[in-house]
């Protein structure tokens, strides 16, 4: 199955929009359809990739994650500095750190299979545990949510597992 690359991400400045949601009350399409027409109003952008970010409550144990668990989802782009932020947008400092990076190939609707593999198979059998930082997908040139050949990078925040002895 898929093996991730382990990467240390530098801190990044992001600008975009966010919405509170759950998987049961999924507002992803609403978020992106609001963000995309206005993305060109963001100044000092770096690169052409989009960041789809999920922020979870500090107290969340992923064993308890269910379709009604609320989280904040952001649609954002990287910027070199926070200057002239469009008034209906917000900023986010994406804290750097260690990430496991997986490639999800296929349509957005097939994403639960990738997610299940990461959290039910790879993570428990790895030398890592989840870290309390943002999870995100990097949507680059190969991304198209309705194309079965679509590719996106899935960034999972990790830290070395604490040994039990």
Residue pairs with C-beta under 8 A, 6 or more apart in sequence:
1 117
1 121
1 122
2 102
2 103
2 114
2 117
2 122
4 100
4 101
4 102
4 118
4 122
4 156
5 100
5 101
6 98
6 99
6 100
6 101
6 158
7 98
7 99
7 101
8 96
8 97
8 98
8 99
9 94
9 96
9 97
9 98
9 99
9 155
10 96
11 93
11 94
11 95
11 96
12 78
12 93
12 94
12 96
13 78
13 79
13 80
13 81
13 82
13 91
13 92
13 93
13 94
14 51
14 53
14 74
14 76
14 77
14 78
14 79
14 91
14 92
14 93
14 94
15 42
15 76
15 77
15 79
15 82
15 85
15 86
15 89
15 90
15 91
15 92
16 35
16 39
16 42
16 51
16 74
16 75
16 76
16 77
16 89
16 90
16 92
17 31
17 34
17 35
17 74
17 75
17 76
17 88
17 89
17 90
18 31
18 72
18 73
18 74
18 75
18 90
18 92
19 27
19 30
19 31
19 72
19 73
20 70
20 71
20 72
20 73
21 27
21 28
21 31
21 70
21 71
21 72
21 73
22 67
22 68
22 69
22 70
22 71
23 67
23 68
23 69
24 67
24 68
25 68
27 73
28 52
28 73
31 73
31 74
31 75
32 75
34 75
35 75
35 76
36 75
38 86
38 88
38 89
39 77
41 86
41 89
42 77
42 79
42 85
42 86
42 89
43 79
43 83
43 84
44 79
44 80
44 81
44 83
45 77
45 78
45 79
45 80
46 77
46 78
46 79
46 80
47 77
47 78
48 140
48 141
49 77
49 78
49 138
49 139
49 140
50 75
50 76
50 77
50 138
50 139
50 140
50 143
51 74
51 75
51 76
51 77
51 78
51 94
51 136
51 137
51 138
51 139
52 73
52 74
52 75
52 136
52 137
52 139
53 73
53 74
53 76
53 92
53 94
53 134
53 135
53 136
54 71
54 72
54 73
54 74
54 134
54 135
54 136
55 71
55 72
55 73
55 74
55 134
56 69
56 71
56 135
57 70
57 71
58 132
60 69
60 71
62 119
62 130
74 92
76 92
82 91
85 91
92 134
94 134
94 136
95 133
95 134
97 131
97 133
97 157
97 159
98 128
98 131
98 157
98 158
98 159
98 160
99 155
99 156
99 157
99 158
100 118
100 122
100 123
100 126
100 128
100 155
100 156
100 158
101 153
101 154
101 155
101 156
102 114
102 118
102 122
102 153
102 154
102 156
103 151
103 152
103 153
103 154
104 110
104 111
104 114
104 137
104 151
104 152
104 153
104 154
105 149
105 150
105 151
106 114
106 148
106 149
106 150
107 145
107 146
107 147
107 148
107 150
108 145
108 146
108 150
114 154
115 154
118 154
118 156
123 129
123 130
123 156
123 158
126 158
126 161
127 160
127 161
128 158
128 159
128 160
128 161
129 158
129 159
129 160
129 161
129 162
130 156
130 157
130 158
130 159
131 157
131 158
131 159
132 157
133 157
134 157
135 154
135 155
135 156
135 157
136 155
137 152
137 153
137 154
137 155
138 152
138 153
138 155
139 152
140 151
140 152
140 153
142 149
142 150
142 151
142 152
143 150
143 151
143 152
144 150
